[in-house]
Amino acid sequence: MPAEYLFPTRRRFLAAAAATTASALTATTASALTATARQQPVPAPVTFGEGSARFTLDPAWGRLPDGQRYGLGCAVVVDGRDRVFVTSRSASPCVAIFDRDGRLLETWTTDFAAGIGMTPAQVAGTAHGLYWSKEGNNEYLYWTENVSAPKGAPRIGARVYKTDLAGKVLYTLGNVASESATSQRIDFTNPTDVAVAPNGDVYVVDGYGSQRVFRFDKEFRLLRVIGGPGKEHGKFSTCHGVWVSTLRRDPEVYIADRANGRIEVYSPELEYKRTIPNFHAPCCFYQHDGRIYVPELTRRVTIIDADDKVVAHLGDGAGAQAPAADPSKFAAPHALTVSSAGDVYVVEWVADGRVRKLRRG
């Protein structure tokens, strides 16, 4: 073996020593970083409920790209393919559509607004309810507008309109410019929600206005109107949401009587049947797998069964809005929907909508 390998020069010796030291430092640093990483606690999953009503928060679901934002959270529905439609009081976008994994598929703004005779700002100012309906082999959306009447400007909104899943308007009820084969004047003052029965009857609640409940047949012929402001049965104080439950042998109409803190139950003909008490500002409903889900503005979601018994409360129901930065609490649930897999999507009446997915299990 050559002498240079047996007796390296000082330069080579120092270079080799430096390399060995650097290697040792690198190994030591890596080891220290690994140890530090091990010491850092991994955030525990945020869960709601327990047992068959246990859900885990998906913190990354429903994000919008830069330049777009949610406004006050209005409504959320899933269609037959589990696409999720989100509406909020935002002009960009007016509507956001996601797949179940949170990938943004479409946004509707300018074209959608033009199709309903508004600007994006006007849509943002009147947006409220959204209902998905399967009718025969077809799927439809029913949109509920609040009213907007800025000083000196014409009254806009106060309509319910039916569209296909592409947002094409098929029929309009309420504050229409003129009546036609596809539009009808109805004295809504400030409607909030709509529901469709198995036979096609359509129910509308005028929850921010007259406190009346309207029943139409599937051809939009007006059949009956009940309600008005009050606390007695058949009267309401913010009849904010409506749903046609099919959990029992015969369909029943559930009405979220928000400021009265109760749910009123009626026959399809709008005859009073019973009251479900002890709700805290109930907003609306969604039925899935033998249960009804009720978002309540007081920081919780309540799940009831076919006998109106509480299955679970999700959230603390503490009343005042919780900091939106706390993922383990609701702030103000305004609407929700449930996918075919049992996942729950919630929007809240806070400035950024707080659109969230709660994965079942």
C-alpha positions in Angstrom: 0.0 0.0 0.0 1.5 3.4 -0.9 2.9 5.4 1.9 0.4 8.3 1.4 -2.4 6.1 2.6 -0.4 4.8 5.6 0.9 8.2 6.6 -1.4 10.9 5.2 -0.2 14.4 5.0 -1.3 17.0 7.5 -3.7 18.6 5.0 -5.3 15.3 4.2 -5.5 14.5 7.9 -7.2 17.8 8.8 -9.6 17.4 5.9 -10.5 13.9 7.0 -11.0 15.0 10.6 -13.2 17.9 9.5 -15.3 15.6 7.4 -15.7 13.2 10.3 -16.6 16.0 12.7 -19.2 17.4 10.2 -20.7 13.9 9.7 -20.9 13.5 13.5 -22.5 17.0 13.8 -25.0 16.2 11.1 -25.9 12.9 12.7 -26.2 14.6 16.1 -28.4 17.4 14.6 -30.6 15.0 12.9 -31.0 13.0 16.0 -31.8 16.1 18.0 -34.4 17.2 15.5 -36.0 13.8 15.5 -36.1 13.8 19.3 -37.6 17.3 19.2 -40.2 16.2 16.7 -41.1 13.2 18.9 -41.6 15.6 21.8 -44.0 17.8 19.9 -47.5 16.6 20.5 -49.5 15.7 17.5 -52.9 17.6 17.6 -55.6 15.2 18.6 -58.5 14.9 16.1 -61.4 17.2 17.0 -64.5 15.0 17.6 -68.2 15.7 18.2 -70.7 13.3 19.8 -70.1 9.7 20.6 -71.2 6.1 19.6 -73.3 6.0 16.5 -73.4 9.8 16.5 -69.6 10.4 16.6 -68.0 12.7 14.1 -64.4 13.8 13.4 -63.7 17.2 12.0 -61.9 17.4 8.6 -60.0 20.7 9.1 -58.9 21.1 5.5 -62.3 20.6 3.8 -64.0 23.3 1.8 -61.2 25.8 1.3 -61.5 28.5 -1.4 -58.7 29.7 -3.6 -57.0 33.0 -3.0 -59.1 35.9 -4.1 -62.4 34.2 -3.1 -64.1 34.1 0.3 -67.2 33.1 2.1 -69.6 35.5 3.7 -72.2 34.8 6.3 -73.0 31.1 6.0 -76.4 30.6 4.5 -77.1 27.0 3.3 -75.5 23.8 2.2 -76.9 20.7 0.3 -75.6 17.5 -1.2 -76.9 16.2 -4.6 -77.3 12.6 -5.7 -73.6 12.4 -6.5 -72.6 13.8 -3.1 -71.5 17.0 -4.6 -71.7 19.7 -1.9 -73.3 23.1 -2.8 -72.5 25.9 -0.5 -74.1 29.4 -0.4 -73.1 32.3 1.6 -73.5 36.1 1.6 -70.5 36.5 -0.7 -70.2 38.0 -4.2 -67.2 35.9 -5.0 -68.4 33.2 -5.2 -72.1 33.3 -4.8 -72.1 29.4 -4.9 -69.2 27.0 -4.4 -69.5 23.3 -5.4 -67.1 20.7 -3.9 -66.7 17.0 -4.1 -66.8 14.9 -1.0 -63.0 15.2 -0.5 -63.1 19.0 -0.6 -61.9 19.5 -4.1 -63.5 22.7 -5.6 -65.4 21.7 -8.7 -67.2 24.9 -9.7 -68.0 28.4 -8.6 -71.1 30.4 -9.7 -71.1 34.1 -9.6 -71.7 36.4 -12.6 -73.6 34.0 -14.8 -75.7 32.7 -12.0 -76.6 36.2 -10.8 -77.6 37.3 -14.3 -79.7 34.2 -14.6 -81.8 35.2 -11.6 -81.9 38.8 -12.7 -79.5 40.2 -10.1 -75.9 41.4 -9.8 -73.5 39.3 -7.6 -73.7 42.0 -4.9 -77.5 41.7 -4.9 -77.3 37.9 -4.6 -74.9 38.3 -1.7 -77.3 40.7 -0.1 -80.4 38.4 -0.3 -79.0 34.9 -0.1 -80.5 32.6 2.4 -82.0 29.1 2.0 -81.2 26.2 -0.4 -83.0 22.8 -0.7 -82.2 19.8 -2.8 -85.1 17.7 -4.1 -85.2 14.4 -6.0 -88.4 14.4 -8.1 -88.8 11.2 -10.2 -85.5 10.7 -12.0 -84.5 14.4 -11.8 -82.8 16.6 -9.2 -83.7 20.2 -8.5 -82.6 23.0 -6.2 -85.0 25.4 -4.5 -83.5 28.8 -3.5 -85.0 31.1 -0.9 -84.2 34.8 -0.9 -84.4 37.3 1.8 -85.6 40.8 1.0 -83.4 43.8 0.4 -84.7 47.3 0.1 -82.0 49.9 0.4 -83.3 53.5 0.9 -84.4 54.9 -2.4 -83.9 51.6 -4.2 -86.6 49.2 -5.5 -87.4 46.2 -3.3 -85.5 43.1 -4.4 -85.4 39.5 -3.2 -88.4 37.9 -1.4 -88.6 35.1 -3.9 -88.4 31.3 -4.0 -87.2 29.8 -7.3 -86.7 26.3 -8.6 -83.7 25.5 -10.8 -82.0 22.5 -12.2 -78.5 21.5 -11.0 -76.9 23.8 -13.4 -78.7 26.8 -11.9 -81.2 27.3 -14.7 -84.4 28.9 -13.3 -87.5 26.8 -14.0 -90.1 28.5 -11.8 -90.3 31.6 -9.5 -92.7 32.4 -6.6 -92.9 35.7 -4.8 -91.7 39.2 -5.7 -91.8 38.8 -9.5 -91.9 41.6 -12.0 -94.7 40.0 -13.9 -96.6 36.7 -13.9 -96.2 34.1 -16.5 -96.3 30.3 -17.1 -93.1 30.1 -15.0 -93.6 32.9 -12.4 -96.3 33.7 -9.8 -96.8 36.6 -7.5 -97.1 35.5 -3.9 -97.1 37.8 -0.9 -93.9 36.7 0.8 -92.4 39.4 3.0 -89.1 37.7 3.8 -89.0 33.9 3.2 -86.4 31.7 4.8 -86.8 28.1 3.8 -88.6 25.6 1.5 -89.3 21.9 1.6 -90.9 19.4 -0.8 -93.1 16.5 0.2 -93.0 13.0 -1.4 -96.2 13.9 -3.4 -94.6 17.0 -4.7 -96.3 19.6 -2.4 -94.1 22.6 -1.7 -93.9 24.3 1.7 -92.5 27.8 2.2 -91.9 29.5 5.6 -91.9 33.3 5.7 -89.7 33.3 8.7 -88.2 36.8 8.7 -91.5 38.4 7.7 -95.2 37.5 8.1 -94.6 34.3 10.1 -96.8 32.4 7.7 -96.4 28.9 6.3 -97.5 28.4 2.7 -98.5 25.1 1.1 -98.5 24.6 -2.7 -99.1 21.6 -4.8 -96.5 20.3 -7.3 -97.8 22.7 -10.0 -97.4 25.6 -7.5 -101.1 26.1 -7.0 -101.6 27.7 -3.5 -103.4 25.2 -1.3 -103.3 26.7 2.2 -101.7 29.4 4.4 -101.4 29.2 8.2 -99.5 31.1 10.9 -98.9 34.7 11.9 -96.8 36.0 14.9 -97.4 34.6 18.3 -96.6 31.9 20.9 -99.7 29.7 20.7 -99.7 26.6 18.5 -100.2 27.6 14.9 -98.4 30.9 15.4 -94.7 31.5 15.2 -91.8 33.7 16.1 -89.3 33.3 13.3 -90.5 30.2 11.6 -87.1 29.8 10.1 -87.0 26.3 8.7 -89.3 23.6 7.3 -88.9 19.9 6.5 -91.2 17.1 5.5 -90.2 14.1 7.7 -90.8 10.6 6.4 -89.6 8.8 9.5 -93.1 7.7 10.5 -95.8 5.9 8.6 -97.3 9.2 7.3 -95.3 12.3 6.3 -95.2 15.1 8.8 -94.2 18.8 8.4 -91.6 20.0 10.9 -91.3 23.7 11.4 -88.4 25.3 13.3 -90.0 28.0 15.4 -86.7 29.6 16.3 -87.4 32.4 18.7 -90.0 30.3 20.5 -87.4 27.6 21.1 -89.4 24.7 19.7 -90.3 22.6 16.8 -93.9 22.5 15.7 -95.1 19.4 13.9 -98.1 19.4 11.4 -99.9 17.1 9.1 -99.3 17.5 5.4 -102.5 19.5 5.4 -101.0 21.8 8.0 -103.1 20.7 10.9 -101.3 21.0 14.2 -100.1 17.7 15.7 -97.6 18.3 18.5 -94.7 20.3 19.8 -91.1 19.3 20.4 -89.8 21.6 23.2 -86.4 22.5 24.6 -84.6 23.6 21.4 -82.3 26.6 21.4 -82.9 28.7 18.3 -83.5 25.9 15.8 -82.8 26.9 12.2 -83.7 24.1 9.8 -83.5 20.3 9.3 -82.0 17.4 7.4 -83.1 13.8 7.5 -80.7 10.9 7.2 -80.7 7.2 8.2 -83.7 7.4 10.6 -82.7 10.6 12.3 -83.3 14.3 11.9 -80.4 16.8 12.3 -81.2 20.3 13.6 -78.7 23.1 13.6 -79.2 25.6 16.4 -77.7 29.0 16.5 -76.7 28.5 20.1 -73.6 26.6 19.3 -74.9 23.1 18.8 -76.5 20.6 16.5 -79.2 18.3 17.9 -80.0 14.9 16.5 -83.4 13.3 17.1 -84.9 10.0 16.2 -88.3 9.1 14.7 -89.9 9.4 18.2 -88.6 13.0 18.6 -86.1 11.7 21.3 -82.7 13.3 21.4 -79.9 11.0 20.2 -77.1 13.4 20.6 -76.1 17.0 21.1 -73.0 18.1 19.0 -71.4 21.2 20.5 -71.8 22.8 23.9 -75.0 24.9 23.3 -73.5 27.6 25.5 -75.5 30.4 23.8 -73.1 33.2 22.9 -70.9 32.7 19.9 -67.7 30.8 20.6 -64.4 32.1 19.0 -64.3 30.8 15.5 -60.6 29.9 16.1 -61.7 27.1 18.4 -62.3 24.1 16.2 -63.9 22.0 19.0 -66.9 24.3 19.3 -69.6 25.6 17.0 -70.2 29.3 16.8 -73.6 29.7 15.2 -74.8 26.7 13.1 -77.2 28.0 10.5 -77.7 25.1 8.1 -76.4 21.6 7.5 -76.7 18.6 5.2 -75.7 14.9 5.4 -74.0 12.9 2.6 -74.9 9.4 1.6 -72.0 8.2 3.8 -73.3 10.0 6.8 -70.8 12.8 6.8 -72.2 16.1 8.1 -71.5 19.5 6.4 -72.3 22.6 8.5 -72.3 26.3 7.6 -72.4 29.0 10.4 -73.8 32.5 10.6 -70.4 34.1 11.1 -68.6 36.5 8.8 -66.5 33.8 7.0 -69.2 31.1 6.9 -67.0 28.6 8.7 -67.9 25.9 6.3 -66.9 22.5 7.8 -67.1 18.8 7.3 -67.7 16.4 10.1 -66.7 12.9 9.0 -68.8 10.1 10.4 -66.9 7.9 12.9 
